[in-house]
Amino acid sequence: MSTEGSESVTRRGFMRAATGTAAAAGAAGTASAESQETTSGGGGGGTEEVVVGPGGSLVFEPAELTIAPGTTVKWVWESDNHNVVPESQPDGANWEGTDGGASKTYNTGHEYSHTFETTGTYEYFCQPHKTAGMVGTITVQEGGEQTGSSGPAIPSSAKTLGIATTAALVFTLGLAYFFMKYGGDYGQAEQ
């Protein structure tokens, strides 16, 4: 056999390359999995957006929203024949929903805003699509968005990337183990 100037792969060299690849993949996965945490602050006065019928679906996105008093919620229509009708609200609140009540619907491009001052839970629906589950809830409380968890939310794309990165690392280490265990003799070639 002739080496023709090329060197054979040693176990140590292979492990260095595998470790370097795993470290690079881990660093890339960690860097891209970081997310930006956005909050409107606890003092209210901000604006939150609810999409009405995103992609033609019969939902409000998000269906549940927690805000601080003084926050304005803006509904933006992305499909046709929808409205926003209050079903229940706290005592002292004056929310009436979209103009025309339950009988009038609006189409793509329409926007409706309301500033919520009274703390409590507001439940609303789209009259033509209530039976299809097009309902929403807004909770107004001091501190706004700071309910439930104290840590930053991780978007699903970051979770998917983390799982893929972990799978790649496990695969690389498994491949390294296989080559180390069953790869044969990487010693000097016979001449």
C-alpha positions as YAML, in Angstrom:
chain: A
units: angstrom
residues:
- id: 1
  name: MET
  ca: [0.00, 0.00, 0.00]
- id: 2
  name: SER
  ca: [1.17, 3.48, -0.76]
- id: 3
  name: THR
  ca: [0.43, 6.51, 1.36]
- id: 4
  name: GLU
  ca: [1.06, 8.92, -1.55]
- id: 5
  name: GLY
  ca: [1.74, 11.77, 0.83]
- id: 6
  name: SER
  ca: [-1.55, 11.52, 2.71]
- id: 7
  name: GLU
  ca: [-1.63, 10.80, 6.40]
- id: 8
  name: SER
  ca: [-3.90, 8.21, 7.96]
- id: 9
  name: VAL
  ca: [-6.52, 9.28, 10.46]
- id: 10
  name: THR
  ca: [-5.59, 8.64, 14.06]
- id: 11
  name: ARG
  ca: [-8.07, 8.12, 16.83]
- id: 12
  name: ARG
  ca: [-6.74, 11.19, 18.61]
- id: 13
  name: GLY
  ca: [-7.12, 13.32, 15.45]
- id: 14
  name: PHE
  ca: [-10.63, 12.02, 14.89]
- id: 15
  name: MET
  ca: [-11.62, 12.77, 18.49]
- id: 16
  name: ARG
  ca: [-10.22, 16.30, 18.19]
- id: 17
  name: ALA
  ca: [-12.27, 16.90, 15.04]
- id: 18
  name: ALA
  ca: [-15.43, 15.40, 16.57]
- id: 19
  name: THR
  ca: [-15.02, 17.42, 19.76]
- id: 20
  name: GLY
  ca: [-14.44, 20.62, 17.77]
- id: 21
  name: THR
  ca: [-17.53, 19.96, 15.65]
- id: 22
  name: ALA
  ca: [-19.65, 19.24, 18.72]
- id: 23
  name: ALA
  ca: [-18.41, 22.39, 20.47]
- id: 24
  name: ALA
  ca: [-19.12, 24.54, 17.40]
- id: 25
  name: ALA
  ca: [-22.62, 23.09, 17.02]
- id: 26
  name: GLY
  ca: [-23.31, 23.59, 20.72]
- id: 27
  name: ALA
  ca: [-22.13, 27.19, 20.63]
- id: 28
  name: ALA
  ca: [-24.20, 27.95, 17.53]
- id: 29
  name: GLY
  ca: [-27.29, 26.33, 19.05]
- id: 30
  name: THR
  ca: [-26.90, 28.21, 22.31]
- id: 31
  name: ALA
  ca: [-26.40, 31.56, 20.59]
- id: 32
  name: SER
  ca: [-29.42, 31.21, 18.33]
- id: 33
  name: ALA
  ca: [-31.68, 29.82, 21.07]
- id: 34
  name: GLU
  ca: [-31.39, 33.04, 23.08]
- id: 35
  name: SER
  ca: [-34.54, 35.11, 22.74]
- id: 36
  name: GLN
  ca: [-35.37, 38.71, 23.24]
- id: 37
  name: GLU
  ca: [-37.79, 39.30, 26.08]
- id: 38
  name: THR
  ca: [-40.24, 42.09, 25.35]
- id: 39
  name: THR
  ca: [-42.59, 43.52, 27.91]
- id: 40
  name: SER
  ca: [-44.73, 46.59, 27.92]
- id: 41
  name: GLY
  ca: [-43.67, 47.40, 31.47]
- id: 42
  name: GLY
  ca: [-45.79, 47.24, 34.56]
- id: 43
  name: GLY
  ca: [-47.07, 50.81, 34.45]
- id: 44
  name: GLY
  ca: [-49.60, 50.41, 31.64]
- id: 45
  name: GLY
  ca: [-50.01, 52.94, 28.90]
- id: 46
  name: GLY
  ca: [-48.56, 50.58, 26.28]
- id: 47
  name: THR
  ca: [-50.28, 48.99, 23.32]
- id: 48
  name: GLU
  ca: [-50.93, 45.30, 22.72]
- id: 49
  name: GLU
  ca: [-52.16, 43.84, 19.43]
- id: 50
  name: VAL
  ca: [-54.70, 41.08, 18.90]
- id: 51
  name: VAL
  ca: [-54.98, 39.67, 15.37]
- id: 52
  name: VAL
  ca: [-58.53, 38.86, 14.28]
- id: 53
  name: GLY
  ca: [-58.77, 35.78, 12.05]
- id: 54
  name: PRO
  ca: [-55.06, 35.30, 11.26]
- id: 55
  name: GLY
  ca: [-54.60, 33.40, 8.00]
- id: 56
  name: GLY
  ca: [-58.37, 33.01, 7.64]
- id: 57
  name: SER
  ca: [-58.67, 30.98, 10.84]
- id: 58
  name: LEU
  ca: [-61.52, 31.51, 13.27]
- id: 59
  name: VAL
  ca: [-59.46, 32.64, 16.27]
- id: 60
  name: PHE
  ca: [-58.15, 35.71, 18.06]
- id: 61
  name: GLU
  ca: [-54.35, 35.66, 18.34]
- id: 62
  name: PRO
  ca: [-53.52, 35.70, 21.20]
- id: 63
  name: ALA
  ca: [-56.74, 34.32, 22.64]
- id: 64
  name: GLU
  ca: [-55.67, 35.21, 26.20]
- id: 65
  name: LEU
  ca: [-53.91, 38.43, 27.07]
- id: 66
  name: THR
  ca: [-52.80, 39.85, 30.44]
- id: 67
  name: ILE
  ca: [-52.21, 43.60, 30.60]
- id: 68
  name: ALA
  ca: [-51.76, 46.41, 33.09]
- id: 69
  name: PRO
  ca: [-54.45, 49.08, 33.62]
- id: 70
  name: GLY
  ca: [-54.15, 51.88, 31.06]
- id: 71
  name: THR
  ca: [-52.98, 49.57, 28.26]
- id: 72
  name: THR
  ca: [-54.60, 49.96, 24.86]
- id: 73
  name: VAL
  ca: [-55.50, 46.78, 23.00]
- id: 74
  name: LYS
  ca: [-55.68, 47.09, 19.21]
- id: 75
  name: TRP
  ca: [-57.54, 44.42, 17.23]
- id: 76
  name: VAL
  ca: [-56.38, 44.11, 13.60]
- id: 77
  name: TRP
  ca: [-58.50, 42.19, 11.09]
- id: 78
  name: GLU
  ca: [-56.65, 39.75, 8.82]
- id: 79
  name: SER
  ca: [-59.78, 38.06, 7.44]
- id: 80
  name: ASP
  ca: [-63.38, 39.01, 6.72]
- id: 81
  name: ASN
  ca: [-66.70, 38.98, 8.58]
- id: 82
  name: HIS
  ca: [-65.58, 39.35, 12.20]
- id: 83
  name: ASN
  ca: [-66.43, 41.56, 15.15]
- id: 84
  name: VAL
  ca: [-65.50, 41.95, 18.82]
- id: 85
  name: VAL
  ca: [-68.41, 41.61, 21.25]
- id: 86
  name: PRO
  ca: [-67.95, 41.72, 25.05]
- id: 87
  name: GLU
  ca: [-69.53, 38.80, 26.88]
- id: 88
  name: SER
  ca: [-68.54, 39.73, 30.43]
- id: 89
  name: GLN
  ca: [-66.54, 42.46, 32.10]
- id: 90
  name: PRO
  ca: [-65.83, 43.76, 35.61]
- id: 91
  name: ASP
  ca: [-68.25, 46.10, 37.38]
- id: 92
  name: GLY
  ca: [-67.56, 49.70, 36.44]
- id: 93
  name: ALA
  ca: [-66.03, 48.88, 33.06]
- id: 94
  name: ASN
  ca: [-67.42, 50.65, 29.98]
- id: 95
  name: TRP
  ca: [-66.27, 48.43, 27.11]
- id: 96
  name: GLU
  ca: [-68.84, 48.10, 24.32]
- id: 97
  name: GLY
  ca: [-66.83, 46.26, 21.64]
- id: 98
  name: THR
  ca: [-66.84, 47.16, 17.95]
- id: 99
  name: ASP
  ca: [-69.35, 49.71, 16.70]
- id: 100
  name: GLY
  ca: [-72.65, 48.13, 15.71]
- id: 101
  name: GLY
  ca: [-72.47, 45.47, 18.41]
- id: 102
  name: ALA
  ca: [-73.08, 41.84, 17.55]
- id: 103
  name: SER
  ca: [-74.92, 42.60, 14.30]
- id: 104
  name: LYS
  ca: [-72.15, 44.39, 12.36]
- id: 105
  name: THR
  ca: [-69.02, 42.65, 11.03]
- id: 106
  name: TYR
  ca: [-65.81, 44.07, 9.60]
- id: 107
  name: ASN
  ca: [-63.35, 42.92, 6.94]
- id: 108
  name: THR
  ca: [-59.60, 42.66, 6.38]
- id: 109
  name: GLY
  ca: [-57.71, 45.83, 7.23]
- id: 110
  name: HIS
  ca: [-60.14, 47.11, 9.85]
- id: 111
  name: GLU
  ca: [-58.69, 48.15, 13.20]
- id: 112
  name: TYR
  ca: [-60.41, 48.70, 16.53]
- id: 113
  name: SER
  ca: [-58.80, 49.90, 19.79]
- id: 114
  name: HIS
  ca: [-59.89, 50.18, 23.40]
- id: 115
  name: THR
  ca: [-57.98, 51.30, 26.51]
- id: 116
  name: PHE
  ca: [-58.66, 49.11, 29.53]
- id: 117
  name: GLU
  ca: [-58.63, 50.98, 32.87]
- id: 118
  name: THR
  ca: [-60.69, 48.75, 35.20]
- id: 119
  name: THR
  ca: [-58.94, 45.69, 36.65]
- id: 120
  name: GLY
  ca: [-60.58, 42.32, 36.17]
- id: 121
  name: THR
  ca: [-61.34, 39.78, 33.46]
- id: 122
  name: TYR
  ca: [-62.96, 40.69, 30.14]
- id: 123
  name: GLU
  ca: [-64.36, 37.91, 27.99]
- id: 124
  name: TYR
  ca: [-65.30, 38.57, 24.36]
- id: 125
  name: PHE
  ca: [-66.22, 36.74, 21.16]
- id: 126
  name: CYS
  ca: [-66.87, 37.10, 17.44]
- id: 127
  name: GLN
  ca: [-70.65, 36.83, 16.98]
- id: 128
  name: PRO
  ca: [-70.69, 34.93, 13.65]
- id: 129
  name: HIS
  ca: [-68.01, 32.49, 14.80]
- id: 130
  name: LYS
  ca: [-68.62, 32.04, 18.53]
- id: 131
  name: THR
  ca: [-69.81, 28.46, 18.08]
- id: 132
  name: ALA
  ca: [-66.57, 27.72, 16.18]
- id: 133
  name: GLY
  ca: [-64.60, 28.80, 19.27]
- id: 134
  name: MET
  ca: [-63.64, 32.34, 18.28]
- id: 135
  name: VAL
  ca: [-63.44, 33.71, 21.81]
- id: 136
  name: GLY
  ca: [-60.88, 35.69, 23.77]
- id: 137
  name: THR
  ca: [-60.03, 36.81, 27.30]
- id: 138
  name: ILE
  ca: [-58.24, 39.92, 28.52]
- id: 139
  name: THR
  ca: [-57.12, 40.07, 32.13]
- id: 140
  name: VAL
  ca: [-56.30, 43.53, 33.47]
- id: 141
  name: GLN
  ca: [-54.22, 43.50, 36.63]
- id: 142
  name: GLU
  ca: [-51.55, 45.55, 38.31]
- id: 143
  name: GLY
  ca: [-48.17, 44.51, 36.98]
- id: 144
  name: GLY
  ca: [-49.65, 43.45, 33.64]
- id: 145
  name: GLU
  ca: [-47.70, 40.75, 31.85]
- id: 146
  name: GLN
  ca: [-45.82, 39.53, 34.90]
- id: 147
  name: THR
  ca: [-48.23, 36.64, 35.61]
- id: 148
  name: GLY
  ca: [-47.34, 33.02, 36.07]
- id: 149
  name: SER
  ca: [-43.62, 32.91, 35.39]
- id: 150
  name: SER
  ca: [-40.70, 35.06, 36.31]
- id: 151
  name: GLY
  ca: [-38.35, 33.87, 33.55]
- id: 152
  name: PRO
  ca: [-38.28, 34.80, 29.88]
- id: 153
  name: ALA
  ca: [-40.52, 32.91, 27.50]
- id: 154
  name: ILE
  ca: [-38.73, 30.69, 24.99]
- id: 155
  name: PRO
  ca: [-40.23, 30.72, 21.49]
- id: 156
  name: SER
  ca: [-41.05, 27.37, 19.90]
- id: 157
  name: SER
  ca: [-38.50, 27.92, 17.11]
- id: 158
  name: ALA
  ca: [-35.75, 28.15, 19.74]
- id: 159
  name: LYS
  ca: [-36.98, 24.96, 21.39]
- id: 160
  name: THR
  ca: [-36.91, 23.17, 18.03]
- id: 161
  name: LEU
  ca: [-33.40, 24.43, 17.36]
- id: 162
  name: GLY
  ca: [-32.28, 23.26, 20.79]
- id: 163
  name: ILE
  ca: [-33.68, 19.78, 20.18]
- id: 164
  name: ALA
  ca: [-32.03, 19.60, 16.74]
- id: 165
  name: THR
  ca: [-28.70, 20.74, 18.17]
- id: 166
  name: THR
  ca: [-28.88, 18.18, 20.96]
- id: 167
  name: ALA
  ca: [-29.69, 15.45, 18.44]
- id: 168
  name: ALA
  ca: [-26.72, 16.51, 16.29]
- id: 169
  name: LEU
  ca: [-24.41, 16.40, 19.31]
- id: 170
  name: VAL
  ca: [-25.64, 12.95, 20.35]
- id: 171
  name: PHE
  ca: [-25.26, 11.69, 16.78]
- id: 172
  name: THR
  ca: [-21.70, 13.06, 16.52]
- id: 173
  name: LEU
  ca: [-20.68, 11.53, 19.83]
- id: 174
  name: GLY
  ca: [-22.30, 8.21, 18.87]
- id: 175
  name: LEU
  ca: [-20.45, 8.22, 15.57]
- id: 176
  name: ALA
  ca: [-17.20, 8.97, 17.38]
- id: 177
  name: TYR
  ca: [-17.82, 6.09, 19.77]
- id: 178
  name: PHE
  ca: [-18.60, 3.74, 16.86]
- id: 179
  name: PHE
  ca: [-15.41, 4.66, 15.00]
- id: 180
  name: MET
  ca: [-13.32, 4.39, 18.16]
- id: 181
  name: LYS
  ca: [-14.76, 0.99, 19.06]
- id: 182
  name: TYR
  ca: [-15.13, -0.65, 15.64]
- id: 183
  name: GLY
  ca: [-13.10, 1.56, 13.31]
- id: 184
  name: GLY
  ca: [-10.21, -0.79, 12.91]
- id: 185
  name: ASP
  ca: [-6.50, -0.16, 13.05]
- id: 186
  name: TYR
  ca: [-5.46, 3.42, 12.39]
- id: 187
  name: GLY
  ca: [-1.79, 2.68, 12.82]
- id: 188
  name: GLN
  ca: [0.90, 2.98, 10.17]
- id: 189
  name: ALA
  ca: [0.01, 1.58, 6.77]
- id: 190
  name: GLU
  ca: [2.01, -1.35, 5.47]
- id: 191
  name: GLN
  ca: [4.33, -0.60, 2.58]
...
